[in-house]
Amino acid sequence: MIASLALLCAGACAEVFVGPEARQSDAGIVANPGFESGGWTYADHWRPLPGVFRMHRRSTEEGEHSLYLELWEAGDAGVIQRVDLPPRRRLSLRLLATCWADETCSVVATLIRQSDRRVLCEVGVDGIERGMIGENFETGPGGPAELLLRLVGARGGRCLIDHVAIGPPLPEPALSVPDFSADDLRLAPGEGLRVEADFEPRLLPAAAEMVQEAIADLTGTPITKAGATLRISLQDPLATEWPDREAYQLRVDRDGAEIAARSEQGAFWGMMTLLDLLRPEPEGGARVVAVSVRDAPKLPLRIGSHEGLSNPVTAANAARVLARLKYNAAVIPRTSDDASDEVAIDAVRDLGIEPVILISGDAPDLNAAMQDAVERVGARFLCISPPVDDGAAPDEPLAWSSPPLSDVATFAAEHQQVVTVMMPAAARTRAADGGREVTGVPISLEAWPAEIVACLYPSAAPDHALSAAREIDERGASSVFSHFEGRDGALRALQARAEGIRTVGVLATGDLAGAAELAWQGPPED
């Protein structure tokens, strides 16, 4: 999950950006074994260039880092560092970034040899281009060089630099063609897919954009024309029952591709699968592996929690990450900034993902907060975080007959035809002596309202979570399983469904890819 942005500097400062492989920078170039595949690497000792800008450093729990720049005045600004280049070598420079604001905004990486001020390599990213590579430049005599990262544009221009690295040269194209099927769909350099639909699409333009960007990134060539057609047809555009609304059939052969689905959401997931079938061609262009599949998810509700959705700058990319993994719902924390919330909500809805509005159980007026989410935002899913109860004891379950739990139960009962309300099956309490220790307090399962979906956490005691799911099922209520290791939550949800327990899905707060794979494909056969 992506941690929130933290302000580092708003002017001159030194050594503000240190990445996970900084210790290797003394070798002269940044060693990055994942260079060709887009791994994360940064060197240290960034210094600010002249210009008025604001800088943030973004880091994740996995030790990955990003750099965020914002221009305060028109022109350019950024950071610089010195690197020592080996003599008589061929190297490459890779830049992964996203720019916002207007069409004039771009981020540029420039490598300049100090001895003669020669520009050895320069690459730029405009708009939402995701990967630009300066290929196989010669270092000549080598020696000191300067690596500049500049944001160019008008006041308010912004960029997020996910990756910049100097690494080995790109390998020369192999002479032999990989042994793929003769039925594969082949696209020449610069060719993309024309998407044709027999209905007025709402979600497909965004999916088509993702497919074309993936082909361009894979081949290193901008898309200028269509090389084949992807035809999409819907059998029942108004389908709402699961799994029909998310199922699809995908066929790819040498003549093109076809997706048949009951609803547009299913067609969207078919296009996400198409992304998995893309392969680069050694002589240029791309190949789409020939397949003929019928596909549908194993869990109805697949909720992803991505902290990028809490910031309007990163919300669009976070939504794409979740869509790529076929999550059909996303947690949106309610903040004091309604505009920021709406950016994230719009970003996920544009990709067919349903927002799950997270509301604190400690809100001053919890009922008003829930009502606002339904009426103003149009929320169909609410997740109420457990309240803090200063007086409750760990062995004393909180009762649904007492506020604020009674408020949640009443609201859920009154709005059950409009919104699905979820709540973890444990609340929080602070130590009675007024300290800051927070411990778990269970909410009474015996009186669990049938209208509220229980969030269960199978961590150290997965059997206990399954037992709780059975008890909640007896009350007529459903459950979702959640765990930081999202894969474990998905496994328990699948296990509970196999036992006939009312389990609607998984809420993944970690290992998004692992949880998504299980939630869609089911457990491994072994």
Secondary structure, 3 states (H helix, E strand, C coil): CECCCEEEECCCCCCCCCCCCHHHHHHCCCCCCCCCCCCCCCCCCCEECCCCEEEEEEEECCCCEEEEEEECCCEEEEEEEEEEECCCCEEEEEEEEEEECCCCCEEEEEEEECCCCEEEEEEEEECCCCCEEEEEEECCCCEEEEEEEEEEECCCCEEEEEEEEEECCCCCCCCCCCCCCCCCEEECCCEEEEEEECCCCCCHHHHHHHHHHHHHHHHCCCCCEEEEEEEEEECCCCCCCCCHHHCEEEEEECCEEEEEECCHHHHHHHHHHHHHCEEECCCCCEEECCEEEEECCCCCEEEECCHHHHCCCCHHHHHHHHHHCCCCEEEEECCCCHHHHHHHHHHHHCCCCEEEEEEECCCCCHHHHHHHHHHCCCCCEEEEECCECCCCCCCCCECCCCCCHHHHHHHHHHCCCCCEEEEECEEEEECCCCCCCEEEEEECCCCCCCCEEEEECCCCCHHHHHHHHHHHHHCCCCEEEEECCHHHHHHHHHHHHHCCCCEEEEEECCCHHHHHHHHHHCCCCC
